[in-house]
Amino acid sequence: MSLQWTAVATFLYAEVFAILLLCVPFISPKRWSKFFKSRLVTVIATYGNTAFIVIICILVFLLVDAFREVRKYSVTEKVDLSNNPVAVEHIHMKLFRAQRNEYIAGFALLLCLLLRRLATLLSQQATLMASNEAFKKQAEGANDAAKKYMEENEKLKENLQEAGVEVPEVGGKAKGGVEEDKKNLTEEVRKLKDELDATKKALQKSDSDVKAMKKQAENLTAEYDRLLEEHGRLQVRAHAKCDSQQDKKSD
C-alpha cells in the first residue's frame, strides 16, 4: 500500500473509532456539547469548515482515481491472456489493489460526512435538552407560585370571614365587572375606529389638496414660462424698432 492510501486508511480507522465513541450510550449529549464548546475544539472549529472542504475534495479525488484504476485493470475479459499467466496474475493483483483503494476512499468519504452530521445532531440535542430543562423549571416555578397565591388567598378569605367581613363570591360581581370592562373595551374600540376613519378622510382630503396645489403650481409654471417667452419677444421687437429709428435719424 502506498503512502497516500496508508494515510487514507488510517483516517478511515480514526473515523470509525470517533463514530463508535460518539455512539457510546453512557456519554450524554451534554458532555459532548461541553467538549465541542471547549477552547481547544473552538480553536480547531474556526478552521474546521475549510479543513472539512479540503478533506472532502481530497477524498473525492482519490475515489475518482481509484475508480479509474479499476476500469483500467478490468481488461481480463476484453483481452485474451491465457497464454501469459504471469500477466494475468499481475493484472489481478493491480485490480485487487484498485478495488481496495476504491472501497477505502468511498467509506472514508461516507464516514466523514456521517461524522460531521452526527456531531451536529449531538450539539442540537444537547441544546434542546437544556431548553427543555429550562422550560420545565420555569413551569414548575409558575406552578409553585400559583399554589402559593391560592393558599394566601384562602388564608385571607378565612381571616376576613373570622373578622366578620363579607367576602364576595367569584361569579356575581366579578361577572358584572367583566361585562362592564367588556363594554368599556368595545366603546374604546368603536372610538378608535371612528378616529381612524376621520384620520383616513383627513388624509384623503390632504392628498386631494396636495394634488390640486401641484396642478396649480404646474399651471403657474407654464404661464410663467409663456410670459417669459412673450417678454423676450417684446424685447426683441423693441430693440429692432430702436435700431430702425436710429438708422432713420442717421440718414
C-alpha positions in Angstrom: 0.0 0.0 0.0 1.4 3.4 -1.0 1.9 6.2 1.4 -1.3 8.2 0.4 -3.5 5.1 0.7 -1.9 4.3 4.1 -2.9 7.8 5.2 -6.4 7.4 3.9 -6.8 4.0 5.6 -5.5 5.5 8.9 -8.0 8.3 8.5 -10.8 5.8 7.9 -9.8 3.8 11.1 -9.8 7.1 13.1 -13.3 8.0 11.7 -14.7 4.6 12.7 -13.2 5.0 16.2 -14.7 8.5 16.5 -18.2 7.4 15.4 -18.2 4.4 17.8 -17.1 6.8 20.6 -19.9 9.2 19.7 -22.4 6.4 19.7 -21.4 5.2 23.2 -24.7 5.3 25.2 -23.3 6.2 28.7 -21.8 9.5 27.4 -24.6 12.1 27.4 -25.1 14.7 24.7 -24.4 17.4 27.4 -20.9 16.2 27.8 -20.3 16.1 24.1 -21.7 19.6 23.9 -19.3 20.8 26.6 -16.5 19.1 24.8 -17.5 20.7 21.5 -17.7 24.1 23.2 -14.3 23.7 24.8 -11.5 26.1 24.0 -9.4 23.6 22.0 -12.3 22.4 19.9 -13.4 26.0 19.3 -10.0 27.0 18.1 -10.0 23.9 15.8 -13.5 24.7 14.6 -12.5 28.1 13.4 -10.7 26.4 10.6 -12.9 23.3 10.6 -15.1 24.3 7.6 -12.0 24.9 5.4 -10.3 21.7 6.6 -13.6 19.7 6.0 -13.9 21.0 2.4 -10.3 20.3 1.7 -10.6 16.7 3.1 -13.8 16.1 1.1 -12.1 17.3 -2.1 -9.0 15.1 -1.5 -11.2 12.0 -0.8 -13.3 12.7 -3.9 -10.2 13.0 -6.0 -8.8 9.7 -4.6 -12.1 8.0 -5.1 -12.2 9.1 -8.8 -8.6 8.0 -9.2 -9.3 4.6 -7.7 -12.4 4.2 -9.9 -10.2 5.0 -12.9 -7.6 2.4 -11.8 -10.4 -0.3 -11.5 -11.6 0.4 -15.0 -8.0 0.4 -16.3 -7.2 -3.1 -15.0 -10.6 -4.6 -15.8 -9.3 -5.9 -19.1 -9.2 -9.6 -18.5 -12.5 -10.2 -20.2 -11.6 -8.0 -23.2 -8.0 -9.3 -23.7 -7.0 -12.9 -24.0 -4.2 -13.5 -21.6 -4.5 -17.3 -21.3 -1.0 -17.8 -22.8 0.6 -15.4 -20.2 -0.4 -16.5 -16.6 2.1 -14.1 -15.1 0.4 -11.1 -16.7 -3.0 -12.3 -15.6 -1.7 -12.6 -12.0 -0.2 -9.2 -12.2 -3.4 -7.6 -13.6 -5.5 -9.4 -10.9 -3.2 -8.0 -8.2 -3.4 -4.5 -9.6 -7.2 -4.8 -9.9 -7.5 -6.0 -6.3 -5.5 -3.0 -5.1 -7.5 -0.6 -7.1 -10.8 -2.1 -5.8 -9.4 -2.0 -2.2 -8.4 1.7 -2.6 -11.9 2.5 -4.1 -13.6 1.0 -1.1 -11.3 2.7 1.4 -11.8 6.2 -0.3 -15.6 5.6 -0.6 -16.0 4.6 3.0 -13.7 7.4 4.3 -15.8 9.9 2.4 -19.1 8.5 3.7 -17.9 8.3 7.3 -16.5 11.9 7.1 -20.0 13.2 6.1 -21.6 11.0 8.7 -19.2 12.1 11.5 -20.0 15.8 10.8 -23.7 15.2 10.8 -23.5 13.1 14.0 -21.6 15.8 15.8 -24.2 18.4 14.7 -27.1 16.3 15.8 -25.5 15.8 19.2 -25.0 19.5 19.7 -28.6 20.2 18.7 -29.9 17.5 21.1 -27.9 19.0 23.9 -29.3 22.4 23.2 -32.8 21.1 23.1 -32.3 19.2 26.3 -31.1 22.4 28.0 -34.1 24.3 26.7 -36.4 21.6 27.9 -35.0 21.7 31.4 -35.2 25.5 31.5 -38.9 25.4 30.4 -39.6 22.6 32.9 -38.1 24.7 35.7 -40.0 27.7 34.6 -43.3 25.8 34.6 -42.6 24.3 38.0 -41.8 27.8 39.4 -45.0 29.2 37.9 -47.0 26.3 39.3 -45.4 26.8 42.8 -46.2 30.5 42.7 -49.8 29.8 41.7 -50.2 27.4 44.5 -48.7 29.9 46.9 -51.0 32.7 45.8 -54.0 30.4 46.1 -53.1 29.4 49.6 -52.6 33.0 50.6 -55.9 33.9 49.0 -57.7 31.1 51.0 -56.0 32.3 54.2 -57.0 35.9 53.6 -60.6 34.8 53.0 -60.6 32.8 56.2 -59.2 35.8 58.2 -61.8 38.1 56.7 -64.7 35.7 57.5 -63.4 35.4 61.0 -63.4 39.2 61.4 -67.0 39.3 60.2 -66.3 40.9 56.8 -68.4 39.6 53.9 -66.3 38.2 51.1 -68.0 38.5 47.6 -68.2 35.2 45.8 -66.5 34.9 42.4 -69.3 35.0 40.0 -71.9 37.7 40.6 -69.9 40.9 41.0 -66.9 39.6 39.2 -69.0 38.7 36.2 -70.6 42.2 36.3 -67.2 43.7 36.4 -66.1 41.6 33.4 -69.2 42.7 31.5 -68.5 46.3 32.3 -64.9 46.0 31.2 -66.1 44.4 28.0 -68.5 47.2 27.3 -65.7 49.8 28.0 -63.3 48.0 25.7 -66.0 47.8 23.0 -66.6 51.5 23.4 -62.9 52.3 23.2 -62.6 50.2 20.1 -65.5 52.0 18.5 -64.0 55.4 19.3 -60.7 54.3 17.9 -62.4 53.1 14.7 -64.1 56.5 14.4 -60.9 58.3 14.9 -59.2 56.1 12.3 -62.0 56.8 9.8 -61.7 60.5 10.5 -57.9 60.3 10.0 -58.3 58.4 6.7 -60.8 61.1 5.5 -58.4 63.9 6.5 -55.6 62.1 4.8 -57.6 61.7 1.6 -58.6 65.4 1.7 -54.9 66.3 2.2 -53.9 64.2 -0.7 -56.6 65.8 -2.9 -55.4 69.3 -1.7 -51.8 68.4 -2.5 -52.8 67.2 -5.9 -54.7 70.4 -6.6 -51.9 72.6 -5.4 -49.4 70.6 -7.5 -51.6 71.0 -10.6 -52.0 74.7 -9.8 -48.2 75.1 -9.5 -47.7 73.3 -12.8 -50.2 75.7 -14.4 -48.5 78.7 -12.9 -45.1 77.4 -14.1 -46.4 77.0 -17.6 -48.0 80.5 -17.5 -44.7 82.0 -16.2 -42.8 80.3 -19.0 -45.2 81.7 -21.5 -44.9 85.2 -20.1 -41.1 84.9 -20.2 -41.2 83.9 -23.9 -43.6 86.8 -24.7 -41.4 89.2 -22.7 -38.4 88.0 -24.7 -40.2 88.5 -28.0 -41.3 92.0 -27.0 -37.8 93.0 -26.0 -36.5 91.7 -29.4 -39.2 93.8 -31.2 -38.3 96.9 -29.1 -34.6 96.6 -29.8 -35.4 96.1 -33.5 -37.6 99.2 -33.5 -35.0 101.3 -31.7 -32.3 100.2 -34.2 -34.6 101.1 -37.2 -35.3 104.6 -35.7 -31.6 105.3 -35.1 -30.9 104.3 -38.7 -33.5 106.7 -40.0 -32.1 109.6 -37.9 -28.6 108.9 -39.2 -29.9 109.1 -42.8 
